[in-house]
């Protein structure tokens, strides 16, 4: 793939086919951790990190173990186990080696284990038969798209907390309405890149 095609894939993964707003993956952390911009940013950065590592490891396992030994039917369960083990390993490594980063990301790492956007990205990267480099670009771009979506949504929610919202719409109702409007806004990127 050329650099131009990789750039188009990045724009496609970040904006046109955003993992949260278009594919509806990772909705739980999107709604649950987006009450404040700083926590949303921490979660988004942790997702980029784990999504990239998980896609790399699952791609390698898929191509060098599952496909080679005709075990593709185990793909989903193996990917789940790899992601869970990877998150645990990263958590232990950060706790021992980089305590400051662990304190910043530590609370988000366990949440990432159950984030279906991580699993969905890893599965899509192998189903679309991407090369290793393209799969990594796709994973990083998808993670950045998650970060963009969660920061935008956190900003909207912070603004709504200081706004006069009719009582019937306060709380979860206005959050879901805002998320749907943000999703419709991202539909405007649909003609930007064709993949």
C-alpha positions in Angstrom: 0.0 0.0 0.0 1.3 3.5 -0.8 1.6 6.3 1.7 -1.5 8.0 0.1 -3.6 4.8 0.5 -2.4 4.5 4.2 -3.4 8.1 4.7 -6.8 7.5 3.2 -7.2 4.4 5.4 -6.4 6.5 8.4 -9.0 9.1 7.6 -11.5 6.4 6.9 -10.9 4.7 10.2 -10.8 7.9 12.2 -13.7 9.8 10.7 -15.7 8.0 8.0 -16.1 4.6 9.8 -15.5 5.7 13.4 -15.4 2.7 15.7 -17.9 4.3 18.2 -20.1 6.5 16.1 -20.5 4.4 13.0 -19.7 0.8 14.0 -21.2 1.2 17.5 -18.3 -0.7 19.2 -17.0 0.5 22.6 -20.2 2.2 23.6 -19.9 1.3 27.3 -16.7 3.1 28.0 -17.8 5.8 25.5 -20.9 6.6 27.7 -19.3 5.6 31.1 -16.0 7.4 31.0 -17.0 10.5 29.1 -18.2 12.7 32.0 -15.0 14.7 32.2 -12.5 15.6 29.5 -9.4 14.5 31.4 -10.8 11.0 32.1 -12.0 10.7 28.5 -8.5 11.6 27.3 -6.9 9.1 29.5 -9.2 6.4 28.4 -8.8 7.3 24.7 -5.0 7.2 25.0 -5.1 3.9 26.8 -7.4 2.5 24.0 -4.9 3.6 21.3 -2.0 1.9 23.1 -3.8 -1.3 23.9 -5.6 -1.4 20.5 -2.3 -1.1 18.6 -0.6 -3.8 20.8 -3.6 -6.1 20.6 -3.9 -5.8 16.9 -0.2 -6.5 16.4 -0.2 -9.6 18.6 -3.5 -11.0 17.3 -2.4 -10.5 13.7 0.8 -12.4 14.4 -1.0 -15.2 16.2 -3.7 -15.4 13.5 -1.2 -15.6 10.6 1.5 -17.8 12.1 -0.6 -20.1 14.3 -4.3 -20.1 13.6 -4.2 -20.0 9.8 -1.1 -22.3 9.6 -2.7 -25.0 11.7 -6.2 -24.6 10.4 -7.6 -23.3 13.7 -9.3 -20.2 12.4 -12.5 -21.3 14.1 -10.9 -20.4 17.4 -10.1 -16.9 16.3 -12.6 -15.0 18.6 -11.8 -16.9 21.8 -8.0 -16.7 21.2 -8.3 -13.0 20.5 -10.2 -12.4 23.7 -7.7 -14.4 25.7 -4.8 -12.6 24.1 -6.3 -9.2 24.7 -7.1 -10.0 28.4 -3.6 -11.4 28.9 -2.0 -8.4 27.1 -3.9 -5.9 29.3 -2.8 -7.8 32.5 0.8 -7.9 31.3 0.8 -4.2 30.4 -0.7 -3.4 33.8 2.0 -5.4 35.7 4.8 -4.0 33.5 3.6 -0.4 34.0 3.1 -0.9 37.8 6.7 -2.1 38.2 8.6 -0.1 35.5 6.7 3.2 35.1 4.6 3.9 38.2 3.7 7.5 37.0 2.2 6.2 33.8 0.5 3.3 35.7 -1.1 5.9 38.0 -2.4 7.8 34.9 -3.5 4.7 32.9 -3.9 2.1 35.6 -7.6 2.7 36.3 -8.4 2.5 32.6 -6.5 -0.7 31.7 -9.0 -3.1 33.4 -11.9 -1.3 31.6 -10.1 -1.9 28.3 -10.2 -5.7 28.7 -14.0 -5.5 28.2 -13.9 -2.9 25.4 -15.4 -4.6 22.3 -13.8 -1.9 20.1 -10.4 -3.5 20.8 -11.6 -7.0 19.8 -13.6 -5.6 16.9 -10.5 -3.8 15.5 -8.3 -6.9 15.8 -10.9 -9.1 14.1 -11.6 -6.6 11.3 -7.8 -6.2 10.6 -7.5 -10.0 10.0 -10.9 -10.4 8.2 -10.0 -7.6 5.8 -6.7 -9.4 5.1 -4.5 -6.4 5.9 -0.8 -6.8 5.9 1.0 -6.3 9.3 1.9 -2.6 8.6 -1.6 -1.8 7.3 -3.2 -3.5 10.3 -1.1 -1.4 12.6 -2.0 1.8 10.8 -5.6 0.7 10.9 -5.4 0.0 14.7 -3.7 3.3 15.5 -6.2 5.3 13.3 -9.2 3.5 14.8 -7.8 4.3 18.3 -7.4 7.9 17.4 -11.0 7.9 16.1 -12.1 6.5 19.5 -10.1 9.3 21.2 -11.7 12.0 19.0 -15.2 10.7 19.6 -14.8 10.4 23.4 -13.2 13.8 23.8 -15.9 15.5 21.7 -18.6 13.7 23.7 -17.0 14.5 27.0 -16.8 18.2 26.0 -20.5 18.1 25.1 -21.4 16.5 28.4 -19.4 19.0 30.4 -21.2 21.8 28.6 -24.6 20.2 29.2 -23.9 20.0 32.9 -23.8 23.8 33.1 -26.7 24.3 30.7 -30.4 24.4 31.5 -31.7 21.1 30.2 -35.4 20.3 30.7 -35.8 18.0 33.7 -37.2 15.2 31.7 -34.0 15.1 29.5 -31.4 15.4 32.3 -28.9 12.6 32.8 -28.8 9.6 30.5 -31.5 10.9 28.1 -29.7 14.0 27.0 -26.4 12.0 26.8 -28.0 9.5 24.4 -29.6 12.3 22.4 -26.2 14.1 22.2 -24.4 10.9 21.2 -26.9 10.3 18.4 -26.5 13.9 17.1 -22.7 13.5 17.2 -23.1 10.2 15.3 -25.2 11.9 12.6 -22.6 14.7 12.4 -19.9 12.1 11.7 -22.1 10.7 8.9 -21.2 13.9 7.0 -17.7 12.5 6.5 -19.1 9.5 4.5 -18.2 10.9 1.1 -14.7 12.0 2.2 -13.0 8.7 1.5 -14.1 5.6 -0.2 -12.6 2.3 1.0 
